[in-house]
């Protein structure tokens, strides 16, 4: 049950990465800063972003206002940390990446665990401890076509869809492995996010 809650929390976080906002921190500690804003830490793990090592922190803000939180993150963020706000209506979430990974400005790499399709990587990360990989990419094709391309690549890799009816974030399974797919329109085409967690070990 704990594993399920954590995987779907992170899945929710990543699924909406195309519509969130990044902020750069200037001074202070990431954990102290986010706790001081009323955040509760849900998850922490080593992470690799574009080939650079760091730590991934996931904070939830049960009584937070997404607009006010966005202003606070933009105005006074901690040094060496890259924050990503998910403006959920009832409980905004913040993804914080610290260490060398926070300063990653190189070309995003397509994670080996995610089957490839026609999209340009915009952001990618992999957690060593939990065999979890995620990618946000851009496509010139419309959302429906992009979704079909991603679905086909997952199917060819042996994944079968297990999404609830009407779900905007689609779920695929392959044995103990799970993949999530979210596609959304963007001003320059389509954004697509894919998360793959291999195996069913400790999250």
C-alpha positions as a printed Julia matrix, in Angstrom:
203×3 Matrix{Float64}:
   0.0    0.0     0.0
   2.81   2.43    0.92
   4.57   1.64   -2.37
   1.35   2.29   -4.31
   0.8    5.65   -2.64
   4.36   6.75   -3.32
   4.49   5.62   -6.93
   1.21   7.37   -7.73
   2.25  10.52   -5.88
   5.39  10.74   -7.98
   3.42   9.73  -11.06
   1.03  12.62  -10.47
   3.98  14.95  -10.03
   5.64  13.94  -13.24
   2.48  13.65  -15.27
   1.86  17.37  -15.01
   5.45  18.45  -15.59
   4.55  20.0   -18.95
   2.35  22.62  -17.27
   4.41  23.43  -14.17
   7.03  26.09  -13.57
  10.74  25.99  -12.68
  12.41  28.3   -10.16
  16.08  28.77   -9.24
  17.08  29.14   -5.59
  19.49  31.79   -4.39
  20.3   31.16   -0.7
  19.56  28.75    2.15
  18.66  25.08    2.63
  16.08  23.43    0.36
  14.49  21.37    3.13
  14.42  24.24    5.64
  13.03  26.57    3.0
  10.23  24.24    1.86
   9.32  23.25    5.43
   9.19  26.93    6.36
   6.64  27.48    3.6
   4.41  24.82    5.18
   5.56  21.87    3.1
   5.65  18.23    4.23
   8.34  15.97    2.8
   6.88  12.91    1.09
   9.93  11.4    -0.6
  13.7   11.73   -1.02
  16.09   9.72   -3.21
  19.37  10.06   -5.14
  18.69  11.18   -8.72
  20.59  11.71  -11.97
  19.49  14.6   -14.22
  21.06  14.84  -17.65
  23.94  12.71  -16.37
  24.63  14.78  -13.21
  24.08  13.45   -9.68
  21.89  15.01   -7.0
  18.95  14.37   -4.71
  15.24  14.47   -5.5
  12.89  15.8    -2.8
   9.09  15.72   -3.09
   7.12  18.09   -0.85
   3.36  18.43   -0.53
   1.55  21.56    0.68
  -1.8   20.32    2.09
  -3.13  23.79    2.9
  -1.07  25.73    0.4
  -2.17  28.24   -2.23
  -0.46  27.52   -5.55
  -0.33  31.18   -6.56
   1.25  32.32   -3.29
   3.63  29.36   -3.34
   4.77  30.22   -6.86
   5.57  33.79   -5.76
   7.51  32.54   -2.72
   9.54  30.1    -4.8
  10.38  32.75   -7.37
  11.25  35.44   -4.8
  13.53  33.66   -2.36
  14.64  30.15   -3.31
  17.62  28.2    -1.59
  21.01  27.93   -3.33
  21.99  24.93   -5.43
  18.38  23.78   -5.78
  16.0   23.62   -8.71
  12.31  23.6    -7.81
   9.33  22.5    -9.85
   5.81  23.48   -8.78
   2.75  21.36   -9.57
  -0.18  23.76   -9.06
  -2.72  21.19   -7.83
  -5.96  22.77   -6.58
  -6.12  21.21   -3.1
  -2.49  20.34   -2.3
   0.26  21.83   -4.47
   3.39  19.71   -4.89
   7.01  20.79   -5.25
   9.78  18.72   -6.8
  13.2   19.91   -5.62
  16.45  18.73   -7.22
  19.66  19.5    -5.33
  23.39  19.01   -5.91
  25.11  19.01   -9.3
  21.9   17.84  -10.95
  20.24  21.16  -10.09
  22.6   23.03  -12.41
  22.21  20.62  -15.34
  22.18  22.64  -18.55
  23.36  19.97  -20.94
  21.32  18.12  -23.51
  18.65  15.94  -21.85
  19.33  12.23  -22.44
  16.61   9.75  -23.32
  16.57   7.21  -20.42
  17.33   3.66  -21.54
  14.31   2.32  -19.62
  11.83   4.39  -21.67
  10.99   3.09  -25.17
  11.77   5.75  -27.77
   9.28   7.49  -30.06
   9.22  10.72  -32.09
   9.8   13.4   -29.44
  12.65  15.74  -28.46
  13.79  15.32  -24.82
  13.3   18.49  -22.76
  14.03  17.12  -19.28
  15.05  13.68  -18.05
  15.99  12.08  -14.75
  16.7    8.67  -13.27
  16.66   7.53   -9.65
  19.26   4.88   -8.93
  17.66   3.56   -5.71
  14.23   2.81   -7.15
  14.91   2.12  -10.86
  12.61   4.96  -11.83
  13.13   6.99  -15.03
  11.15   9.91  -16.41
  11.22  12.08  -19.48
   9.4   15.2   -20.63
   9.62  15.75  -24.37
   8.22  17.9   -27.17
   6.6   16.75  -30.4
   5.48  18.63  -33.51
   2.6   16.17  -33.93
  -0.83  16.88  -32.4
  -1.6   15.37  -28.97
  -3.64  12.43  -30.28
  -0.89  11.39  -32.69
   1.84  11.84  -30.08
  -0.15   9.76  -27.6
  -0.56   6.99  -30.18
   3.18   7.0   -30.96
   4.09   6.75  -27.28
   1.45   4.07  -26.66
   2.76   2.05  -29.62
   6.35   2.24  -28.37
   5.26   1.01  -24.93
   3.18  -1.79  -26.46
   6.08  -2.95  -28.63
   8.21  -3.05  -25.47
   5.7   -5.42  -23.86
   3.56  -3.01  -21.8
  -0.24  -3.4   -21.63
  -2.57  -0.54  -20.71
  -4.27  -0.67  -17.31
  -5.71   2.85  -17.1
  -9.01   3.57  -15.33
 -11.74   4.74  -17.75
 -11.41   8.42  -18.65
  -7.98   8.79  -17.05
  -5.87  11.66  -18.43
  -2.71  10.01  -17.09
  -2.51   6.59  -18.73
  -1.06   3.6   -16.89
   0.76   0.66  -18.51
   2.12  -2.48  -16.86
   4.64  -5.15  -17.78
   5.03  -7.76  -15.08
   6.18  -5.88  -11.95
   7.07  -2.76  -13.98
   4.82   0.28  -14.37
   4.75   3.05  -16.98
   2.73   6.25  -16.97
   2.0    8.48  -19.94
   0.65  12.03  -19.99
   0.22  14.13  -23.15
  -0.86  17.78  -23.31
  -1.03  20.5   -25.96
   1.55  23.28  -25.81
   2.03  26.57  -27.71
   4.74  24.97  -29.87
   3.05  21.58  -30.46
   2.69  18.83  -27.86
   4.38  18.0   -24.58
   4.61  14.38  -23.47
   5.77  12.93  -20.15
   6.62   9.26  -19.62
   7.57   7.61  -16.34
   8.82   4.05  -16.09
   9.52   2.19  -12.87
  11.23  -1.14  -13.37
  10.54  -3.93  -10.9
   8.61  -3.95   -7.67
  11.32  -3.47   -5.06
  11.57  -0.81   -2.38
  10.52   2.63   -3.65
